Amino acid sequence: MFSKLPTECLLEILKTLNSHHNLYQCILVNRAWCNAAIPLIWSDPWKHVYEYYDEDEEDEEGLSELLLSTFISCLSEEDRNFLVDSGVILMDWMKKGTCFDYPAFLRHLNFNDISYGVKIFISRNVGKYDLNLTNFLIERIGSLSVKKVKRLDFLGFIDRFNRITPHIDYSSFMLKILPEATIALGYVRKFVLKGDIKPEFFYDLANRCRSIEDLEIHDIFKDNDGLAYLIRSQNSLRSFYLEATNKKTFEITSIQNAFIGIDSLICLRMKNKLLPLKLFLNCTGLQKLHLDSIRDDVQDMEEFVNHIFPELKNLRIRVRNISINHISLLINNTRGHIDELCIYGKVKDLENAFKFRDSLDKKCTNLCTLSLAFQHIENFIPSLPILFKTFKYLKFLDLMLSVSENQRNIGEDLVEIAPHIQKQLDYIHFPKNWYCDEESRKKFFNILDRNDLDIMMRQIY
């Protein structure tokens, strides 16, 4: 039956099994399944190494070494002979031709993944760190990949494996071989990078790559005219992530100004470096907004929340100071489809707590995740019985930072809400000054009749 499946159907089935363990088993079914599974495995081979990361280091490094060995077997005979002359012992199968042109299947290219694998291979097969040999292998495998690949969906210069220290910028090397990858780069949809890449690389890349939909910038620490040019060159940027790890104050005016006129974003996430929100007023299709910087306040929030964002579903704000009036306005200017709401910070306008409660009741009944961390939390939410009756789809509830000096026994509330806790809810965290007496706790769990709910609260016996 399997052999009679049309190739297109078989590929769709295998895509749902896209994990290292499942796909490798498919290789052994028959030739048709093997021919269908190999390109999927090799579309992002390092993904399968990463599945073992932090779980079993020995298996992870062994798989990485095997992966590099396969890449080496695809190198030219001249390159393999150079490795042998440099003291690398190649197994017999690595000296022969491969059954598949593996690099041609790549759709996900991250030079720092290659660097990680090369360093493990060298340490295991040479016994000492050899910089020249390491650079030789990285450049040869990188060049081979760029020449062979027909279409790239993902391009990255990011350390997926945290054991690579220090981070190395390989964009200078790729700049030399960009002309060979012009066609493949035209398909790139996601680009992930560190903030240390030189401007000239971005200028050249922008002329070959104009269809990026998802752009992630990690560890930004200074402005970059080339990166700004790349952003302006994109036809339909849909998702943008910006992260800074440097605590020093710095400006990124060119990058900031590159967003003037862009209205296609549906996902905007910024961490430790917040761009002014006035740049994104026309992004009315925004579905996800994450603002995370405990050192900063949000710029242009008052103007931003007076615009309508009907599709907003995922809202996370963790900043130094919060205007609860602004948050309430933003929620009210949606269509009411918010399923994740996480707000953290010091509330400046406690008197507007009732506005926040009203916005929850009117626009947030589809919530799956609710996480709130600010003072006097009990003033900003409905009573627990009403909360659990209203939000029927909750999977995660996290309430923190009630600074009231009075201890609050929520035992009776727990007993009342027990029949209304849905099966999908698996985590509840209550403020430290909320507690439950022993008798109420027993009644709660007897009514609940389940033991898979993770509930965090003080208990008094």
N, C-alpha and C positions, 0 to 999 in steps of 0.2 A: 504493500500500500504506500509506504513512504517513497519508494522509487518512482511512483506514478504521479506524485504531487508536482504541479507546475513549479518551475523555479521561483517565480514571483511569490507564490503562496508559501513556499518553503522559507524564503528569505524573511517574510513577514513573521512567520512563526519563530524563527531563530532570533529575530530582533527582540522579542519579548523575553528571551532567555539570555540576554547579553551580560553574562557574568563569566568569569574565568572558569569556574567549575563546570557550569552547564554547557558552555560552548565547546570546551575541550572534550567532553563526552560525546558531543555530536559528531566530532571528527571521525570517530570510530564506527559510526553506523554503516556508512557506505560511501562510495566515491562522490555521489551527488551531494550528500550532506557535508562531506569534507570540503568540497569546492565552494559550498555556500557559507560554511562557518568560518573558514580561514580569513576571508576578507573582513568579516565582522570583528574577529579577534584582533586583527592587525590594523583596524581603523584607529584604535588607540591602545596599543599593546601595554603601555605603562599603566593604564587604568587597572589592569589585572594584577600588576605588581603592587599597586597601591591598595588593593583589596586585602593584602596580607600585612600592610604597614601597621605597626603598633600591635599586631596580633601575634605573629610568629616571625621574629627577625630572621631566623635561619631559613625558613621557607621563602620569605620575601627576598633575601639576598641571593638565594639559590635560583629563584625564578628570574631575578634581574640578570644574573650571570648567564643563564641560558638564553635570555632574550638578546643580550649583547653578542653572544656567540653566534646566534643566527644572523644578526646584522653583519658580523665579521665575515661569515660565509658568503655574504652577498657582495663583498668588496672585490676589487680586481685582484688578480693573482699577484701583481706587483706589490700591492698594499699588504697582502697576506704574507708575502715573502719578507717584507720589511719588518713585520711584527715578529716573525720567526727569528730573523737576524738580531732583533732587539731583546731576545730572551723569552718571548711569549711562546708557550707550548700550545699548539693548535691540535685538537683532536682530528682524527682522520675525516670525519664527516664535515668538518669545517673547511677542509681543503677542496671539497668537491662542490659542484654546482647544486643549487637548491631546486626543489620541486616547484616552488612558487616564487614569483618576483615580489617578495614580501614588502619592501619599501613602497612599491606602487600602490599598495592598499591603504597607506596612511591617509587619514583625514584629520588627524589631531597631531600637530607638531609642536613640541615644547623642547627647546634646546637644553633647558636645565634638567629635564628628564634624562636626556642622553648623557649629560655630564654626570648625573648620579650613577647611571648604570656603568659608565666607563670607569669611574673611580672604584666601584666595587669589583669590576672585572680585573683591573690592574692590581688591586690589593690582594686578590685571591690567586692570581696567576703569575705575578712577578714577585710579590712578597715585599715590595717597597714602593713608595710613592715616586713615580717618574713623571715629572712635569711635561717633558718633551713628548713622551709616549702618550700621555693623557691627552694633550692638545692635538696630537696627530690623529688619534682615534676619534675624538669629538669632531674635528673638522672633516675627516673622511666620511664618517657616518652621517653627519649633518649635510654635507654636500651630496652624498648618495641619495638621501631622503628627498632633498629639494629637487634633484634632477629627475627622480623616478615618479614622484607623486603627480597625479593628474588633477586632483582637486583637493583643496584644504578647506575644512570647515572651521578649524580652530588653529590659531597661532599664539604661542605663548613664550614668554621669557620670565618664568616664575618658578620658585622652588616649591614644588609639590611635596617633596620629601625634606623635612626640616633638618636632616643630617648634613645637608650641603652647607658648609660654612668655609669661608665667607661667600656671599652671593657673587656670582660672576656674570657680567653683562656680555652676552654673546652676539649682540646686535651688530657689532663692528664686523664680525666674521660673516654674518648673514648679508650685510650690506654688499659684500663682494660678489655674492652669488644671487642677488635679487633678480637680475635679468633672466636667469635660468628658471625662475619660478613665477614669471609674470602671469601665465595663464592660471596656475593653481591659486595664486594669491587673489585673483579676481573673484574667487568664490568664498573667501573668508567671511564668516559671520560673527565670530567671537575672537577678540584679541585681549589677552591678559598680559600685563607687563609690570615691571618695577619702574620707579621714578628716576632711575639713573641712566636711562637710555639716551644716547646723544641725539640732538635735533636732526642731524643730517640723515639719520636712518628713517625718521618719520617723514621727512620731505620726500625721500625716494619711495617709501612704502605707499604714501598717499596717492602717488601717481599710478599705482598698480592695484590698489585695494580701496574701493569706494563703496563697498556693500556691507561694511561692518554694522551689525545690529546691536551687539553687546560688547561694551568696552569697559574693562576693569583696570584701574591704575592703583597699584599698591605702593606704599612707602614713598609717596611724593614728598619732596623736600625743597623744591625750587621750581620756578617757572620754566617753561619749555616752549619756545616758539614753534618748533617742529611738531610737537604734540598738538598744539593749538591748530596748526595747519591741517593735520590729519583729521581732527574732529570736524573742522569746517568742511572737509572734503567728502564727508559721508552723506549718502543720499537718504538714508532712513535709519538713523540711530534710535534704537528702541530702549536700550537699557544702559545705564551709566553708574559705575561704582568708583568712588574716590576715597582713598585711605591715606592718612598721614601718620607716621610713627614718631616723627621728630617733634619734640615739645616746644621747640623754638618757634617764634612768630615769623612767618614769611608770607609773601604775597605771590599769587599766581595769576596775575592780571591777564596775561595773554590767553591762558587756558580758560579763565573765567569768561572773557569776552568772546571766545569761540562759540559759546552757547547762544549768543544773541541771534535770534531768528529761528532757532531750532524748536520745533513744536511737536515732534514725533515721539518723545519719550513716554513710555508706559511704566518704566521702573527707574527710580532715582534713589540711590543709596550713597550716603556720605558719612565718613567716620573720621573724627578728629580734625577735619578741615571742611567747614561748611561754606559752600558758595551762596551768594545772596539769592533768595528765593524769587526775586523779581525777574531773574533770568528765565524762570520756568512757568511764568503766568499763563502762557499760551499752550502749555502741555495739558490740555483738557482731557486727554485720554489716560492720564496717569492712574495706574492701578496699585502701585507699590511705592511708598515714600518712607525712607528710613533716614533719620537725622540723629547722629550719635556723636556727641562731643561734650563731655562734662565740663570742659574748660570754657565753652563758648555759649553765647546766646544765638538764637536764630535771627538772621538779618531779613528784614522785609516781611516778617510774619503777618503783620497787620494787613498789609496789602494783599498778600497771598491768600489768606483765609476768606477774603471777600470775593474770591473767584470761585466758580463752580467746577468741581471735579467729580462728575457723576459716577465714574467707573472705579473710584478709589475703594480698594478692598483690604489693603494691608498697610497699617499705619504704625510706625515705631518712632517715638521721639524720646531721646535721652539727652537732655541738655542741662545747662547750669540753672537757668530760671525758666519757669513755664507760666504763661498766661492761660489759665484754664478757660477764660472767655474765648481766646483765639482757638484753642483746641476744639471747643464746643461748636464754634462757627464753622470750622473746617469739616467736622463730622456732619453737621447739618446741611452742608453744601454738597453732600454726596447723595447717591440714589438709595442709600441704605443697604449696600451689599457688603459692608465691612465685616470680614471674618477673623481678622487679627488686629488687636489693639493693645499696644504696649507703650505706656507713658511713664517716664521717670524724670524727676527733677524737683526743684524747690518751687512751690506754687506761690506766685506773687499776689494773686487775687482770690483769697479764700472765700470771699463773699459771693463768688460766682459758682460755688459748688453745685447749687441747684440747677444751673444751666448745663453742667456736665451730666448730672443725673438724667435730665430731660433728654439730652442728646443720645445717651445710651438707650433709653427706653424707646425713642422714636426711630433711631437709625442703626441700631446695633443688635437687633434681635437675632441675626445670623452668626453671631460671634462663635468661633471655635476656640480662640485663644484670647484671654483677657489677663493682662499683667499690668498692675498699677503700683507705683512706688513713690508716694509722696505723703506728706504729713496729714493727719486727720483723715485717713482713708475712708473711715466710716461715714463721713459727711458727703462723699462724692459718689457713693453707690447706693442703690436701694437696699432695703433690709434683705437679709440672706434668704428668707422664704420667697420674697418677690423676685430676687435675683435668679434663683434656680428655677422658678416657674417661668420666667421670661426668656432666659437664655438656654434653650433646650438642646443646643448643638455644641455646648462647651465640651472641649477635650482637655483644656489646661486652664486652671485658675490660679493666679498668683497675686495675693494682696499683701503689701508690705508697708512698713514705716508709719504705723499709727503711733504718734508720740503722746497720746493721751496718758496722763499719769494713772488714770483709773483702770484697774483690771476689769475685763469684760468676760463674763461667763456666757458662752454661746451654746451651752448644752441644750437648752430648750429649742433654739433655732435649728440645731443639727437634727434633733429628733423630728422636727417638722419638715425639714428639707429632704430627709432620707428617701421618701417615696418618689421624689422628683429628680433625683440624681440619675442621669441617663448612663447607659452602659459604656458609651464611648468616652466618658470623663474618667481620666486615669491619674490626674494630679491636682491636688488642692493644697495651697499654702496660705495660712492665715497669719496676721500680724502677731508679734511676740506677746503682746499684752492681752490677746484673746485666748481663752482657755476653755476646757471642757471638764466638768466633774465626772467622776467615775461612773455613776449611775446612768447619766445621759449618754456617755460614750458607749456603754453596753447596749442601751436601747437603740442607738444610732446604727451600730453594726448588725444588730439582730434584724432590724427592719431592712437595712441595705442588702444583707444576704449576699455579700461578695467579699473576696479577700484580695482583689487585685487593684484596689484603689490606694494610691500613695497620697496620704493626707498628713500635712505637717502642721502641728499646733501643739501648744502646751497642754499638758494633762495633769490634773490635780487629783490625787487619790484620797 
